[in-house]
Amino acid sequence: EVQLVESGGGLVQPGGSLRLSCAASGFTFSTAVMRWARQAPGKGLEWVARIFSTGTTYYKDSVKGRFTISGDNAKNLVYLQMNSLKPEDTAVYFCAKDRDALGSAVDYWGQGTQVTVSS
């Protein structure tokens, strides 16, 4: 059974940092395409970052230079390092696995972790 469990969310002041973690199991993590997405209250789901098994990464323009996605194959973990956080980054953040190596679509999601950026 595929499982994705996010952690590391919380309350942070504007300009602060958080590191989210996603513990993965039930599939071959080292060859998977993983991504982070977020959903703000009353808003739709928004793609944030994606990482391929080669290490190649892609980011939504609004988070480029501030967020970094990475993976640890030895621990089956995906991270999202978030720096210079803004109030508009407030959302529930989800870890997801893409259905194939092309990174074309998601087939599994985690439960999400809340990130709140506020003074």
QUIBEL-V616097 format. One record per backbone hydrogen bond with DSSP energy under -1.0 kcal/mol. CO is the residue of the C=O (numbers start at 1). NH is the residue of the N-H. Records with the same first field share a line. If there is no record, write none. Layout:
CO=NH / NH
//
This chain:
3=25
5=23
7=21
10=116
12=118
13=16
16=85
18=82
20=80
21=7
22=78
23=5
25=3
27=29
28=31
29=32
33=98
34=51
35=96
36=48 / 49
37=94
38=46
39=92
40=43
46=38
48=60
49=36
50=58
51=34
52=55
56=52
58=50
60=63
63=66 / 67
66=83
68=81
70=79
72=77
76=24
77=72
78=22
79=70
80=20
81=68
82=18
85=15
86=89
87=90
91=115
92=39
93=113
94=37
95=110
96=35
97=107 / 108
100=103
105=99
108=97
113=93
115=91
116=12
//
